[in-house]
């Protein structure tokens, strides 16, 4: 497995979603000294992250563990190869 999509189901309780996002953001925002997983994930939409687990599996662990703690349902769609964006020079922008 090279990469995967982590897709969370946004719960009806907005407080649960806000709690999940706050927990995930705290873990996924590296400090200046901690760049070991930089470039290993990109948030594509409000509830979708593309993870390059070949670079680092840490973001996958953080997202799944925080989803389980808060009770946010999620699914994983795995890919055997690195994503090949078309056209070739396209790079997705981080969703904010």
C-alpha positions in Angstrom: 0.0 0.0 0.0 1.5 3.3 -1.1 -1.3 5.8 -0.2 -4.9 6.0 0.9 -7.9 8.2 1.3 -9.2 8.7 4.8 -12.8 9.7 4.6 -14.6 10.7 7.8 -18.4 10.9 8.1 -19.3 14.2 9.6 -21.5 13.4 12.6 -24.8 15.2 13.3 -23.5 16.5 16.5 -21.3 19.4 15.4 -19.5 19.4 18.7 -18.1 15.9 18.0 -16.9 17.0 14.6 -15.3 20.1 16.0 -13.6 18.0 18.7 -12.3 15.6 16.1 -10.9 18.4 13.9 -9.3 20.1 16.9 -7.6 16.8 18.0 -6.5 15.9 14.4 -5.2 19.4 13.7 -3.2 19.4 16.9 -1.5 16.2 15.8 -1.2 17.0 12.1 0.4 20.4 12.5 4.1 19.8 12.8 6.4 22.1 14.7 9.4 23.6 12.9 11.6 21.0 14.5 9.3 18.1 13.6 9.2 17.8 9.8 9.5 14.0 9.5 6.0 13.6 8.1 5.8 16.8 6.2 4.4 16.2 2.7 2.9 12.8 3.7 -0.7 14.1 3.7 -3.0 16.7 2.2 -6.5 17.6 3.2 -8.6 17.5 0.1 -12.0 18.4 1.5 -13.6 19.0 4.9 -13.7 15.3 5.7 -11.1 13.8 3.3 -7.4 13.4 3.6 -5.0 11.9 1.1 -2.2 10.1 3.0 1.1 8.9 1.6 1.8 6.0 4.0 5.0 5.2 2.2 6.4 8.5 3.5 4.9 8.3 7.0 2.2 6.3 8.6 1.9 8.6 11.6 -0.9 10.8 10.2 -3.0 7.6 9.5 -2.5 6.6 13.1 -3.5 10.0 14.4 -6.6 10.3 12.3 -7.9 6.8 13.0 -7.2 7.1 16.8 -8.8 10.5 17.1 -11.8 9.4 15.1 -12.2 6.4 17.4 -11.8 8.5 20.6 -14.5 11.0 19.5 -16.7 8.4 17.8 -16.4 9.7 14.2 -17.1 7.0 11.6 -14.5 6.7 8.9 -13.4 4.6 5.9 -10.1 4.0 4.2 -9.6 3.6 0.4 -6.2 2.2 -0.3 -4.0 2.5 -3.4 -1.1 0.3 -4.3 0.7 3.0 -6.3 1.5 6.7 -5.7 -1.4 9.0 -6.9 -1.0 10.0 -10.5 -2.7 13.3 -11.0 -3.9 14.4 -14.5 -2.7 16.6 -16.0 0.8 15.6 -14.8 1.6 19.0 -13.4 -1.5 19.3 -11.2 -1.0 19.4 -7.5 -4.1 19.7 -5.2 -4.4 22.7 -2.9 -4.7 22.1 0.8 -8.4 22.5 1.8 -8.8 25.1 4.5 
